[in-house]
Amino acid sequence: MRRDEIGDLMAFLAIAEECNFTRAAARLGTSQSSLSTVVRRLGERLDIRLLTRTTRSVTPTDAGLQLVDTLRPAFDEIEARLLALNELRS
C-alpha cells in the first residue's frame, strides 16, 4: 500500500466520523476541496460509492460504514502500538 493511500483512508475516516467536510478539514488541517478530491479518488480506486453527499449533510453509505468499521480499530491499534514503542524510550 502506498503512503498516499493510507492518507486517503485517514481522510475518509475523518469525513465519515465528522459527517462534515468542514469539520474534517479543520481536524486534519487541510482544505475541503482537497478532501473532496481524496473521496473521489478513493471511490474511483475502490469502484464503489463511500459517501452520500447533499448540500447539508454527508453520510457514509453501507460500503462506507463497512470501511469505517475496518479502519477505526486498525488505526487505533497502530496508534496504541506507536505509543507503546515511545514508552520503551523512557
C-alpha positions in Angstrom: 0.0 0.0 0.0 1.3 3.4 -0.9 1.7 6.2 1.6 -0.9 8.4 -0.2 -3.4 5.6 0.0 -3.1 5.5 3.8 -3.6 9.2 3.9 -6.7 8.9 1.8 -8.1 6.3 4.2 -7.3 8.5 7.2 -9.0 11.4 5.4 -12.1 9.3 4.6 -12.3 8.2 8.2 -12.3 11.7 9.4 -15.0 12.8 7.0 -17.1 9.7 7.9 -16.7 10.3 11.6 -17.4 14.0 11.4 -20.2 13.7 8.8 -19.0 17.1 7.6 -16.2 18.1 5.2 -15.6 21.4 7.0 -15.0 19.8 10.4 -13.0 17.0 8.9 -10.8 19.6 7.0 -10.3 21.5 10.3 -9.4 18.3 12.2 -6.8 17.3 9.5 -5.5 20.8 8.9 -6.4 20.7 5.2 -9.0 22.2 2.8 -12.4 20.9 2.0 -11.6 20.8 -1.7 -8.6 18.5 -1.1 -10.8 16.2 1.0 -13.3 16.2 -1.8 -10.6 15.1 -4.2 -9.5 12.4 -1.8 -13.0 10.9 -1.5 -13.4 11.0 -5.3 -10.0 9.3 -5.8 -10.7 6.6 -3.1 -14.2 5.9 -4.5 -12.7 5.5 -8.0 -9.9 3.3 -6.8 -12.4 1.0 -4.9 -15.0 1.4 -7.6 -17.7 2.0 -5.0 -19.6 4.9 -3.5 -18.5 5.5 0.1 -20.4 8.7 1.0 -23.8 10.2 0.2 -23.5 14.0 0.0 -26.2 16.6 -0.1 -25.8 20.3 0.3 -26.4 19.9 4.0 -25.1 16.5 5.0 -22.6 13.8 4.5 -23.3 10.3 5.5 -21.4 7.1 4.8 -23.1 4.5 2.5 -23.3 0.9 3.7 -19.9 0.3 2.0 -18.6 3.4 3.7 -19.8 2.2 7.1 -18.1 -1.2 6.5 -14.8 0.6 5.7 -15.1 2.8 8.8 -15.7 -0.4 10.9 -12.5 -1.8 9.4 -10.3 1.3 9.6 -11.2 2.6 13.1 -9.9 -0.4 15.0 -6.9 -0.8 12.7 -5.8 2.8 13.1 -6.5 2.7 16.9 -4.2 -0.4 17.1 -1.4 1.3 15.2 -1.6 4.3 17.4 -1.6 2.2 20.6 1.5 0.3 19.3 3.3 3.5 18.5 2.6 4.8 22.0 3.9 1.6 23.4 7.1 2.0 21.4 7.5 5.5 22.7 7.3 4.2 26.3 10.3 1.9 25.6 12.5 5.0 25.2 11.9 6.1 28.8 
